[in-house]
Amino acid sequence: MTAVAYELAQVNIARLKAPLDSPLLNDFVDALDPVNAVADAAPGFVWRLQSESGNATDVPVLGDAWLIVNLSSWQNIDALTAFMYQGRHRELLARRREWFERPAEAVTALWWVPAGHRPSVAEAEERLLHLRAHGPTPYAFTLRTTFPAGPAEPHGGPAAEPEPGVTVG
């Protein structure tokens, strides 16, 4: 039997403070293409959701017209975090409160997918809602509480043990 290789899928959503074409969001919108280009060229980047616009700002998520979605896959957690916390993306991350409402619940979920699988928005919504309902599990987890690559089924029971050295909370 051949081992299945896995990639890390990630979804994050944000609720806009204003319409995308408003002056409040000019800096964010102007940075989308350059930041996406950096992501596309980042070591360990695999894929990202995009519509004909070249980004995913017009892709509906969770039935809320004010939410935007980012959905991508990476070779591993280290590749994702290296991109997130460096360069242009880090600069935008620091300014997120200017453009997006402060979330009251989880807006980011991670999970492992078989290599080559491209997660759908519906799949991403399911994982995010599972994380909100059950906390980090192998089915949907966070950067703070990660799990080893492999298959995972949804469940409402206690979360499996995270990888050694990973803090919970």
N, C-alpha and C positions, 0 to 999 in steps of 0.2 A: 504494500500500500504506500503510495506517495504522499508525503506531507504537503498540506495545503499552506501556501504562503499567504500572509495577511498584510493588509494595509490599514492605516488608521483613518477613519472617517471622522469629520468634525462638522458640526453645525453650530452656528451662532446666529441669533436674531437680535434685532434692535428696533425699538419703537421710536419713530421719528418725532421730533418736536414741531416740525413744520413740513410742508410739502417739499419734495426734492428740488423743485424749481424756485424755491424761495431764497432770498439773499442770505438768510441764516445758514443755509446748507451749501453755499457756494464753494467754500474751501473743501468740504467733504466730497462733493460731487467732482470738483476739479482734480482731486487726488485719486479718484477711483481707478482710472486707467493706468497711471504710473505705479500705484501700489499693486494692482493686479499683474502688471508686467514684471515687477520684482518677484511676486509670488510665483508666477509661471516659470521664472528662471532660477528659483531658489533650489538649493540642493535638497533632495528628498521630496520635492513637490511631485504629485502624480496627476491630479485633476481638480477642476473646480466647476461648479454649476455656473452656466451663463446662458442668457437668452440671446436673441439676435442683437441686443444692445451691446453685447460684449461683457456685461456684468449681470448680476441677478437682482437688481433693484426693482425690476418690474415683475418678478416671479412671486405669485401669491403664497402666503404662509399663514397657517392657523386661522384663516378666515378674517384677518384683520388688515385692512388696506393701509394702515400706518406702520405695519411691521415690514422690515426688509430682512432678507435671509442671505447668509453666506454658507455655502456647503462645499466642502472640498475633501480630498483624500491625500494622504502623505505616506511616505515609506515607514515612518515611525514617529513616536512622540518627540524625540529630540529634534527632528527636522521641523516639525510644526512649531515648537517653542522657539527654536532659533530664528525662524521667520517672524513670529509674533512680536518678539521683544527686541528687535534690532531695526535700525534704519527708519524708513518712511512709515512703515506700519506702526512702529513704536510711537512715533510722533503723533500719528492720528489717534492711536489708542489713548494717549495722554489727553487728547481734546474731546473724547467721546461725550462727555457731559454737556458740551456746547450744543450737540446735534441730536442726542438721544435722551429719552426719558430714563431716569434711574430705575433699574429693574427691581421688582419686588420678589421675583423668583428666578430660578435658573434660566439662563438664556443661551448657555453653551452646553453641548453634550458631545462626547467622544464615544466611539465604538469601533470594533475591529470588523473588517469586511474581507472576504476572500479577494486576493489580488485580482485586479481587473474589473471588479464589481463597481458600478457607479451608483451610489445611493440616490434614491428619489427624494423629493421634498416630503412626500407622504411618509417614507421610512424615517427621515430625519425628524419630522414632527412626532412620530411614535416614540422614537428614542428620547427626545427631549421631554415629552410628557411622562414617560416612564421614569426618567431621572427625577423629575419633580415629585412624582408620587412615591418613589421607593428609595430615593437617595442613590449614591453610587453603587452600581453592581457591575458585573462583567457585561451586562446587556447595554448599559449606558452609564458612563462615568465622567469624571472631571480631570483636569490636569493635576489637581491636588490628590486625588485618589484614583490611581490607575490600576489596570489589570493586565495580565499577560495576554498576548495575541492568541486568539482561538475562537471557536464558536461559542455563542451564549444565547440562552433562551430567556424570554421575559419571565419574571416571577415577582411575587409580592412578599416573598420570605426574606429572611435576613441576608444581607449582602455577603458574598464570598470574601475571603480575606484578600486585602490588597497586596501588591508586591511588597517584599521586605524593604524596609526603609522609607516607605511612602507614608506620609502623615494623613490622617483622616480628619476632615473638618475644615 
